[in-house]
Structures are given as structure tokens and as C-alpha cells.
């Protein structure tokens, strides 16, 4: 039986008189006021999670200058950037567009980190001009480009080297990023990382402040992070032995998992950081180097659980299966254009009826979108009430990460609006696209 699960929905979500309530606002009211599909962000939950990761990092490592970077790629707009700024954490961007949002929001650029495996010269120049805090270099071409552009601008740019520690993260291949056969970073095992260190040290316009390691996304086991930390700290020790000084910073990435379906858990930042700190402190002590300033990137763990997508059911259709059973197809007014994750790598979600309670028998259903694709499936298999009808609302939780940010205009659908809810009030932070918007680019 599918029902409301407080472990998956945002902190301030509940069921009131049979209806889904998010931070004091009923789903029916949100749908009536703003339409569907609709992304609804629990503002207080977002800020609490950002602060929670920051507090856990600083508590575990006993410092106050560690940096938590919010992943702009998970979802960013000017209002989200302002929330991130208010909580005192940093912002991780990987394109000129994400950087433009940070600039437009007045985000402190010294707390911004620029990622990406193929940064353009324009992006690099803009980053250095606006005083970006750190550029994470990802190739020898980038070392040359950042060095040259910084010199042209008369600046010394702080950089990290992204290293691949050869750790196989237990996650989907598409979101695993630290094994050897991957597009990101410099391999430790092949010696490329060490060569990159030597190249950067030759440049007077680059300040090598530390190393960066990221093993993947949606990871629940701590062993991978620990294994990566061991290998990266060994590089820090080699650096000390070779040059007589220590690199002061280390970014250990993140990609911490969250719950999408019943039975899964959202990792507790206090537990995760405590385990990570134990490994880092142990390895640094063994190598006789100081514990560097540690940065992390929780990724979806901040925004993911805070957001719920609301859909309106448009049609239902019963289909006979080869085994004699029946599956009901429930079609909603969105689909792969606002949540590509199920089609991209088989992501799973929960859905509940948001506008009323039901005591009807639960039946086997498949929740699909309205796109002209057989693969336009949001939830492949779920038990939903037999009396579900067109006009009902479905709520899918934990869609804050990569829903709106990966959204497309496939079939010329307009991308949904984003609403912030807090203390019984809702406000628009990203308006719904219109067909006029779609046509505005055409000549």
C-alpha cells in the first residue's frame, strides 16, 4: 500500500484531513494558484539541511573555516543562491550559466568554486574577473588556460587539482566519477595527478591550494569516501616530502545519498562527517602532516528532500499483461521533461494522492508522462488506489535535485514553475515558462 512517508517528504510536510500539506499550504491550493506540474520547495527545510551539513563538518573536524559547497547543478536560481548565501556555505558551479546566476544573486564570489571538465576560455576569464574563490582544474589544457588568463588579468588564481583516486563507487555508472575510465580529473595511479602538480607549481599566476576528489553521486556506504581519502592524503604526504611544505586544503567531494522510496535512508550529516573525520585524522597522523582545511559537496542531500512535484492526473488506462494480470497506466501532465532521472538511469520514486484520502483497493499502476515516448515513465511500478481518476493530484517527493535543473522542452512542453513555501505562505521563485518563451528564440 502506498501512503505518506515522513522519511521521504520534506520536513514540514504532513497529511491534513486527507490532503497533503507542505509547510502549512495544502497541495490543492498550490495547484489551484500556480497550476501543475509544479515544484514545491520547503524553504525552512532547505536552510536547515544546509546549516546541518555545515555544522556537522565543522564539529567533526574541530574547525570553523571548513567549507560546504552547495551544488548549483542540483538546482539553482537567484532565490536559492540567496538562501545558500544566508546559511554561510559556498556554491559549486560548473558552467557560465550557473556562475551567471551566482553573480546576479550577489553571491559572495570568494565562496564560489568552479568545476567542469571543459571550461571555456570565456568562463575562465569571467570567473577570474569576478574574483571566484577557487577553480578546480581538470586537464592539462585547463592548467595552461587558467594560468595564461590569470596572468593577462594580472591576478594569481587559487586552484585545486581534481584527482581520480581509482575508487569504484557503489552507484549507477552514469553518476560514478572516480574510477580510472572516466572523463573527470587526473589519475593518481597513472601519475597524471603528480605531473599536474608539477605543472601548476611552474606558474606564477596560479596558487595551488589543495586537491579535490569526488567519487560519485547517490552513495550510501562510507567505505568509498574512506578509501578515496586514504589515497588523496598519500598524495598530500608525497607533496610535503617533495617540496618541504604542505597543501593547506582538501575537498573530499560528496554525493551523499537520500531516500526516494520506502526503506531507503537519507544520510545523517553528523554520522557521515564523524566517520570521514576519523579516517582523515588517522591518515594525516600516520603521514605526519597537519589535517588540511576540509571542504565537502553534499550534492542532492541539501535540496533533494526539500522538494515535492505536484502533477494532475489526465487519463488512466488498463492494460492486460502477458501473465494475465492488469496494469493501470496513470498519465500525468508532465513527465520526462521535468524528471528525466527514471529514463536516464532507472531512478525510483514514491507517489501519493495529494488531494484526498482513499480507502479503495490498491492496484498495480505505472505513472507515465504525456510525451511521445514509450520510455516516458516516472514510476515503473507502484500500488495506487483503484478509484484514482482524472483530476486527482499526485505528489512525488524528493524531486529537488535534478528535476527542474535537468528539465527540457521536449515536445515543446513548457518547464514548470518553482514555488517556495514557508509558515503557511507560498511564493513564486521561478515562473512557469510560456509558449511565448519557447517561440522567443526563433528568428
C-alpha positions as CSV (number, residue, x, y, z in Angstrom):
1,X,0.0,0.0,0.0
2,X,1.3,3.4,-0.9
3,X,1.0,6.1,1.7
4,X,2.6,9.2,3.0
5,X,6.1,8.6,4.3
6,X,7.6,11.3,6.5
7,X,11.1,10.0,5.9
8,X,10.9,10.9,2.2
9,X,8.8,14.0,2.1
10,X,10.2,17.4,3.2
11,X,10.4,18.0,7.0
12,X,7.3,20.3,7.2
13,X,5.0,18.0,5.1
14,X,2.1,16.1,6.6
15,X,-1.4,14.9,5.8
16,X,-4.3,17.1,7.0
17,X,-7.9,16.0,6.5
18,X,-6.7,13.6,3.8
19,X,-4.8,16.3,1.9
20,X,-1.0,16.8,1.5
21,X,0.1,19.9,3.4
22,X,3.6,21.3,2.7
23,X,4.8,23.9,5.2
24,X,1.2,25.0,6.0
25,X,-0.1,25.2,2.5
26,X,-2.4,22.5,1.0
27,X,-1.4,20.9,-2.3
28,X,-4.9,21.6,-3.7
29,X,-4.3,25.3,-3.0
30,X,-0.9,25.3,-4.6
31,X,-2.3,23.6,-7.7
32,X,-5.2,26.0,-7.9
33,X,-3.0,29.0,-7.6
34,X,0.0,28.0,-9.7
35,X,-1.0,25.1,-11.8
36,X,0.7,21.8,-12.4
37,X,3.3,20.3,-12.9
38,X,4.7,22.3,-10.0
39,X,7.9,22.1,-8.0
40,X,7.3,23.0,-4.3
41,X,10.3,23.8,-2.1
42,X,10.1,23.7,1.7
43,X,12.3,26.8,2.4
44,X,12.9,26.1,6.1
45,X,13.8,22.5,5.4
46,X,16.3,23.7,2.7
47,X,18.1,26.1,5.1
48,X,18.1,23.6,8.0
49,X,19.8,21.0,5.8
50,X,22.4,23.4,4.6
51,X,23.2,24.5,8.1
52,X,23.1,20.9,9.3
53,X,25.9,19.9,6.9
54,X,27.9,23.0,7.8
55,X,27.6,22.3,11.5
56,X,28.4,18.7,11.1
57,X,31.6,19.4,9.0
58,X,32.9,22.0,11.5
59,X,32.1,19.9,14.5
60,X,33.7,16.7,13.2
61,X,36.9,18.5,12.2
62,X,37.0,20.9,15.1
63,X,37.4,24.0,12.9
64,X,35.3,26.9,11.8
65,X,36.7,27.5,8.3
66,X,35.7,24.3,6.6
67,X,33.5,24.9,3.5
68,X,30.4,23.1,2.5
69,X,29.6,23.8,-1.2
70,X,26.0,23.6,-2.4
71,X,25.8,22.0,-5.9
72,X,24.3,24.5,-8.3
73,X,23.8,21.7,-10.7
74,X,21.2,20.0,-8.4
75,X,19.0,23.1,-8.7
76,X,19.8,26.8,-8.7
77,X,18.0,30.1,-9.2
78,X,18.6,33.5,-7.8
79,X,16.5,32.9,-4.7
80,X,18.1,29.5,-4.0
81,X,21.5,31.2,-4.3
82,X,20.4,33.8,-1.8
83,X,19.3,31.1,0.6
84,X,22.7,29.4,0.2
85,X,24.5,32.7,0.9
86,X,22.4,33.3,4.0
87,X,23.4,30.0,5.5
88,X,27.1,30.9,5.2
89,X,28.1,28.0,2.9
90,X,29.7,28.1,-0.5
91,X,28.4,27.5,-4.0
92,X,29.7,25.0,-6.5
93,X,29.1,26.0,-10.2
94,X,30.2,24.1,-13.3
95,X,29.1,26.4,-16.2
96,X,29.0,30.0,-17.1
97,X,25.2,29.9,-16.8
98,X,25.4,28.7,-13.2
99,X,28.0,31.3,-12.5
100,X,25.8,34.0,-14.0
101,X,23.0,33.1,-11.5
102,X,25.5,33.5,-8.6
103,X,26.6,36.9,-9.9
104,X,23.0,38.1,-10.5
105,X,22.1,37.0,-6.9
106,X,25.0,38.9,-5.4
107,X,26.6,35.7,-4.1
108,X,30.0,36.3,-2.4
109,X,32.3,35.1,-5.2
110,X,35.1,34.2,-2.8
111,X,32.8,31.4,-1.6
112,X,32.3,30.0,-5.2
113,X,34.1,27.0,-6.6
114,X,34.2,26.5,-10.4
115,X,34.1,22.9,-11.6
116,X,33.8,21.3,-15.1
117,X,35.8,19.1,-17.4
118,X,35.7,21.5,-20.3
119,X,35.6,25.1,-19.1
120,X,35.7,27.6,-22.0
121,X,38.1,30.4,-22.0
122,X,35.2,32.8,-21.6
123,X,34.0,31.0,-18.5
124,X,37.6,31.0,-17.1
125,X,38.1,34.7,-17.8
126,X,34.7,35.7,-16.3
127,X,35.5,33.6,-13.2
128,X,38.9,35.2,-12.6
129,X,37.5,38.7,-13.4
130,X,34.7,38.5,-10.8
131,X,37.1,37.1,-8.1
132,X,35.9,33.5,-7.9
133,X,37.3,31.7,-4.9
134,X,38.6,28.5,-6.4
135,X,38.9,27.0,-9.9
136,X,39.1,23.2,-9.9
137,X,41.4,22.3,-12.8
138,X,40.5,19.1,-14.7
139,X,43.0,18.8,-17.5
140,X,46.5,20.0,-18.6
141,X,44.7,22.3,-21.2
142,X,42.9,24.0,-18.3
143,X,46.1,24.5,-16.3
144,X,47.6,26.4,-19.3
145,X,44.4,28.3,-19.9
146,X,43.8,29.4,-16.3
147,X,47.5,30.3,-15.9
148,X,47.6,32.4,-19.1
149,X,44.3,34.2,-18.5
150,X,45.1,35.0,-14.8
151,X,48.5,36.4,-16.0
152,X,46.7,38.5,-18.6
153,X,44.4,39.9,-15.9
154,X,47.3,40.5,-13.5
155,X,46.0,38.1,-10.9
156,X,47.0,35.0,-9.1
157,X,44.2,32.4,-9.2
158,X,43.7,29.9,-6.4
159,X,43.2,26.4,-7.8
160,X,42.6,22.8,-6.8
161,X,43.6,19.8,-8.8
162,X,40.8,17.3,-9.3
163,X,42.2,13.8,-8.8
164,X,40.7,10.4,-9.6
165,X,41.7,8.0,-6.8
166,X,40.6,4.9,-8.6
167,X,37.7,4.1,-6.3
168,X,34.6,2.3,-7.6
169,X,31.6,4.0,-6.0
170,X,28.6,1.7,-5.5
171,X,26.1,3.7,-7.6
172,X,25.0,3.9,-11.2
173,X,27.7,4.1,-13.9
174,X,26.5,7.5,-15.1
175,X,27.0,9.1,-11.7
176,X,30.2,7.3,-10.6
177,X,33.1,9.7,-11.2
178,X,36.3,8.5,-9.5
179,X,37.3,5.2,-11.2
180,X,40.0,5.3,-13.8
181,X,37.9,5.1,-17.0
182,X,36.0,8.4,-16.5
183,X,36.2,11.9,-18.1
184,X,36.9,13.8,-14.8
185,X,40.2,14.7,-13.3
186,X,43.8,13.5,-13.2
187,X,44.5,9.9,-12.3
188,X,46.6,9.3,-9.2
189,X,47.6,5.7,-10.3
190,X,48.9,6.8,-13.7
191,X,51.0,9.7,-12.3
192,X,49.0,12.3,-14.2
193,X,48.0,14.0,-10.9
194,X,51.6,14.3,-9.8
195,X,52.5,15.8,-13.2
196,X,49.7,18.3,-12.9
197,X,51.1,19.4,-9.5
198,X,54.5,20.0,-11.1
199,X,53.0,22.0,-14.0
200,X,51.0,24.2,-11.7
201,X,54.0,24.9,-9.5
202,X,55.8,26.3,-12.6
203,X,53.2,29.1,-13.0
204,X,53.5,32.3,-11.1
205,X,49.8,33.1,-11.8
206,X,48.5,30.0,-10.1
207,X,48.2,29.3,-6.4
208,X,47.8,25.5,-5.8
209,X,45.9,25.4,-2.5
210,X,44.8,21.8,-2.5
211,X,43.4,18.7,-4.1
212,X,39.8,17.7,-4.9
213,X,38.3,14.2,-5.1
214,X,34.7,13.3,-5.9
215,X,33.8,9.6,-6.2
216,X,30.2,9.9,-7.4
217,X,26.6,10.6,-6.5
218,X,23.7,9.0,-4.5
219,X,26.2,7.0,-2.4
220,X,25.1,5.4,0.9
221,X,28.2,3.5,2.0
222,X,31.1,5.3,3.7
223,X,33.8,2.9,2.6
224,X,34.3,4.6,-0.8
225,X,34.8,8.0,0.8
226,X,37.3,6.5,3.3
227,X,39.2,4.7,0.5
228,X,39.4,7.9,-1.5
229,X,40.6,9.9,1.5
230,X,43.4,7.4,2.1
231,X,44.7,7.7,-1.5
232,X,44.4,11.5,-1.7
233,X,46.2,12.0,1.7
234,X,49.0,9.9,0.4
235,X,49.4,12.5,-2.4
236,X,49.5,15.3,0.2
237,X,52.2,13.4,2.0
238,X,54.2,13.0,-1.2
239,X,53.8,16.7,-1.9
240,X,55.3,17.5,1.6
241,X,58.2,15.2,1.1
242,X,59.0,16.6,-2.4
243,X,58.6,20.3,-1.7
244,X,59.0,20.8,2.0
245,X,55.6,22.4,2.6
246,X,52.0,21.1,2.9
247,X,49.0,21.9,0.8
248,X,46.5,23.6,3.2
249,X,43.2,22.4,1.7
250,X,41.4,19.3,0.7
251,X,38.0,19.0,-0.9
252,X,36.6,15.5,-0.5
253,X,33.5,16.0,-2.6
254,X,30.3,14.3,-1.6
255,X,27.4,12.8,-3.4
256,X,25.7,11.6,-0.2
257,X,22.5,9.6,-0.8
258,X,18.9,10.5,0.0
259,X,15.8,8.4,0.4
260,X,13.5,8.2,-2.7
261,X,11.4,5.1,-1.8
262,X,10.3,3.4,1.4
263,X,13.2,1.5,3.0
264,X,15.9,3.9,1.9
265,X,17.5,6.4,4.2
266,X,18.8,9.9,3.9
267,X,22.3,10.0,5.3
268,X,22.7,11.8,8.6
269,X,25.4,14.5,8.1
270,X,26.6,14.2,11.7
271,X,27.3,10.5,11.3
272,X,28.8,10.9,7.8
273,X,31.2,13.7,8.9
274,X,32.2,11.9,12.1
275,X,33.2,8.8,10.1
276,X,35.0,10.9,7.4
277,X,36.9,12.9,10.1
278,X,38.1,9.7,11.8
279,X,39.7,8.5,8.6
280,X,41.2,11.8,7.6
281,X,42.7,12.4,11.1
282,X,44.1,8.9,11.3
283,X,45.7,9.0,7.8
284,X,47.1,12.5,8.4
285,X,48.6,11.4,11.7
286,X,50.2,8.4,10.1
287,X,51.6,10.6,7.3
288,X,52.8,13.2,9.9
289,X,51.0,16.0,8.1
290,X,48.5,18.6,9.5
291,X,44.9,18.0,8.9
292,X,44.1,20.3,6.0
293,X,41.0,22.6,5.7
294,X,38.3,20.2,4.6
295,X,35.6,21.1,2.1
296,X,32.7,18.8,1.1
297,X,29.9,18.9,-1.5
298,X,26.8,17.2,-0.2
299,X,25.1,17.5,-3.7
300,X,21.5,16.5,-3.7
301,X,21.5,15.9,0.1
302,X,20.6,19.6,0.7
303,X,17.9,20.3,-1.9
304,X,16.7,16.8,-2.9
305,X,14.5,16.0,0.1
306,X,13.1,19.5,0.4
307,X,11.0,19.5,-2.9
308,X,7.8,17.8,-4.0
309,X,6.5,17.7,-7.5
310,X,2.7,18.0,-7.9
311,X,1.0,16.6,-11.0
312,X,-2.6,16.4,-12.2
313,X,-3.8,13.1,-13.5
314,X,-5.1,13.4,-17.1
315,X,-6.0,9.9,-18.1
316,X,-6.0,6.3,-16.8
317,X,-5.8,3.1,-18.9
318,X,-5.9,-0.5,-18.0
319,X,-3.6,-2.8,-20.0
320,X,-3.6,-6.6,-20.0
321,X,-0.2,-8.2,-19.3
322,X,1.2,-11.4,-20.7
323,X,0.8,-13.2,-17.4
324,X,-2.9,-12.4,-17.3
325,X,-2.6,-9.6,-14.8
326,X,-3.6,-6.0,-15.4
327,X,-1.6,-2.8,-15.1
328,X,-3.2,0.6,-14.9
329,X,-1.3,3.4,-16.7
330,X,-1.8,6.7,-14.9
331,X,-0.8,9.6,-17.2
332,X,0.1,13.0,-15.6
333,X,0.6,16.4,-17.1
334,X,4.4,16.3,-17.0
335,X,6.9,13.5,-17.5
336,X,10.4,13.1,-18.7
337,X,10.7,16.8,-19.5
338,X,10.5,17.6,-15.8
339,X,12.0,14.4,-14.4
340,X,14.5,12.7,-16.7
341,X,16.1,10.6,-14.0
342,X,13.9,7.5,-14.3
343,X,14.6,7.3,-18.1
344,X,18.2,8.2,-17.7
345,X,19.3,5.8,-15.1
346,X,16.3,4.0,-13.7
347,X,15.7,6.2,-10.7
348,X,12.8,5.2,-8.5
349,X,10.2,7.4,-6.8
350,X,7.2,7.3,-4.5
351,X,3.8,8.9,-5.3
352,X,0.7,9.5,-3.3
353,X,-2.7,11.0,-4.0
354,X,-2.3,14.6,-2.7
355,X,-5.9,16.0,-2.8
356,X,-7.9,13.4,-0.8
357,X,-7.7,10.2,1.2
358,X,-8.9,6.9,-0.3
359,X,-9.8,3.5,1.2
360,X,-10.1,1.9,-2.2
361,X,-8.2,-1.3,-3.0
362,X,-4.7,-0.7,-4.2
363,X,-3.8,-1.9,-7.7
364,X,-0.7,-2.2,-9.8
365,X,0.0,1.1,-11.6
366,X,2.6,2.7,-13.8
367,X,2.9,6.5,-13.6
368,X,3.8,8.0,-17.0
369,X,4.1,11.4,-18.6
370,X,2.5,12.9,-21.7
371,X,5.4,12.8,-24.0
372,X,5.6,10.9,-27.3
373,X,8.0,8.3,-25.9
374,X,7.4,4.8,-24.6
375,X,10.2,5.4,-22.1
376,X,8.4,8.4,-20.6
377,X,7.9,6.6,-17.3
378,X,8.1,8.4,-14.0
379,X,7.3,5.4,-11.7
380,X,7.6,1.9,-13.3
381,X,5.6,0.0,-10.7
382,X,3.6,1.3,-7.8
383,X,0.4,0.4,-5.8
384,X,-2.2,3.2,-6.1
385,X,-5.9,3.4,-5.2
386,X,-8.2,1.9,-7.6
387,X,-10.5,4.9,-7.5
388,X,-7.8,7.3,-8.8
389,X,-9.4,9.4,-11.6
390,X,-8.5,12.2,-13.9
391,X,-8.3,15.5,-12.0
392,X,-6.7,13.9,-8.9
393,X,-3.4,15.3,-7.8
394,X,-0.3,13.1,-7.4
395,X,2.6,14.2,-5.3
396,X,6.1,12.8,-5.8
397,X,8.6,13.7,-3.1
398,X,12.4,14.2,-3.2
399,X,12.5,15.9,-6.6
400,X,14.6,18.9,-5.6
401,X,17.7,17.6,-7.2
402,X,17.9,17.3,-11.0
403,X,14.2,17.7,-11.6
404,X,13.9,21.3,-12.6
405,X,17.7,21.6,-13.3
406,X,17.6,18.8,-15.9
407,X,14.2,19.8,-17.3
408,X,13.8,20.2,-21.0
409,X,11.3,21.5,-23.6
410,X,10.9,18.1,-25.3
411,X,7.7,18.1,-27.3
412,X,7.7,21.8,-26.7
413,X,6.4,21.4,-23.2
414,X,7.0,24.5,-21.0
415,X,9.1,23.9,-17.9
416,X,7.2,24.1,-14.6
417,X,7.2,26.9,-12.0
418,X,9.0,26.6,-8.7
419,X,7.2,27.7,-5.5
420,X,8.8,28.3,-2.1
421,X,6.6,27.5,0.9
422,X,7.2,28.6,4.5
423,X,5.0,29.1,7.5
424,X,1.7,28.8,5.6
425,X,2.7,31.1,2.8
426,X,3.7,30.3,-0.8
427,X,5.6,32.5,-3.3
428,X,6.8,32.1,-6.8
429,X,10.6,32.0,-7.2
430,X,10.7,30.7,-10.8
431,X,7.7,31.4,-13.0
432,X,6.3,28.8,-15.4
433,X,7.5,29.0,-19.0
434,X,5.0,30.0,-21.6
435,X,4.7,29.1,-25.3
436,X,5.7,32.7,-26.0
437,X,9.0,32.0,-24.2
438,X,9.6,29.0,-26.4
439,X,8.9,31.0,-29.6
440,X,11.0,34.0,-28.5
441,X,14.3,32.4,-29.6
442,X,13.1,31.8,-33.1
443,X,14.0,34.2,-36.0
